[in-house]
């Protein structure tokens, strides 16, 4: 468990998180996060999966300075 307020959300996250979870990590409202995502201004990549919008967890960790260490993500 880290000192960042979003550490708890990210600790149990899978490869992606919802816009709502990303908003918690970023310290903004869910509505504002959706507004930013629609304008491609959230600061992290947003993926549209059918009707769901998700954010890659690794990118969110990098955006707030919590690099994912030792998870094997992105290994070739």
Phi and psi in degrees as a GROMACS rama.xvg file:
@    title "Ramachandran Plot"
@    xaxis  label "Phi"
@    yaxis  label "Psi"
@TYPE xy
-90.8233  179.63  UNK-2
-87.3892  -13.5806  UNK-3
-71.497  138.987  UNK-4
-56.3962  -28.3866  UNK-5
-86.3478  -0.321233  UNK-6
-59.1548  -37.8742  UNK-7
-65.9491  -42.1186  UNK-8
-63.2355  -46.4103  UNK-9
-71.386  -28.1346  UNK-10
-62.0281  -33.5597  UNK-11
-106.726  10.382  UNK-12
-78.681  149.06  UNK-13
-86.6483  -154.865  UNK-14
-67.0952  -23.3608  UNK-15
-135.394  160.588  UNK-16
-128.506  158.754  UNK-17
-71.5614  165.82  UNK-18
-61.1696  -38.2032  UNK-19
-61.474  -43.2824  UNK-20
-67.7214  -40.0876  UNK-21
-61.6437  -38.7497  UNK-22
-60.9496  -42.5748  UNK-23
-59.8197  -45.5621  UNK-24
-62.4948  -40.0542  UNK-25
-82.155  -9.93633  UNK-26
74.9119  32.1582  UNK-27
-127.416  167.448  UNK-28
-73.7125  156.522  UNK-29
-60.4035  -43.0541  UNK-30
-62.0796  -41.9828  UNK-31
-66.6324  -39.3517  UNK-32
-61.2487  -43.7976  UNK-33
-63.7948  -40.6126  UNK-34
-61.2741  -46.1852  UNK-35
-64.1256  -41.7882  UNK-36
-62.1894  -40.8626  UNK-37
-62.7309  -30.1872  UNK-38
-95.5148  6.62832  UNK-39
57.9829  41.3434  UNK-40
-124.818  17.9178  UNK-41
-71.2384  -22.7768  UNK-42
97.1285  -8.17288  UNK-43
-137.713  158.966  UNK-44
-66.7424  138.095  UNK-45
-117.916  128.707  UNK-46
-104.867  136.257  UNK-47
-99.4289  114.432  UNK-48
-115.498  92.7697  UNK-49
65.3838  -120.351  UNK-50
-93.6922  -4.45337  UNK-51
-92.5873  144.985  UNK-52
-114.382  128.702  UNK-53
-132.803  160.318  UNK-54
-120.512  130.086  UNK-55
-60.8946  126.599  UNK-56
-60.2033  -41.5975  UNK-57
-60.765  -40.0398  UNK-58
-68.2704  -37.6211  UNK-59
-65.2849  -41.6002  UNK-60
-60.0471  -44.755  UNK-61
-62.9942  -40.1593  UNK-62
-62.1935  -30.0197  UNK-63
-104.805  7.79397  UNK-64
83.3343  20.5591  UNK-65
-113.982  74.7924  UNK-66
-56.0916  138.968  UNK-67
-78.5889  117.981  UNK-68
-109.706  130.255  UNK-69
69.6004  19.7572  UNK-70
-89.855  -14.707  UNK-71
80.9598  0.843206  UNK-72
-65.6989  135.746  UNK-73
79.6112  5.12572  UNK-74
-71.6343  138.324  UNK-75
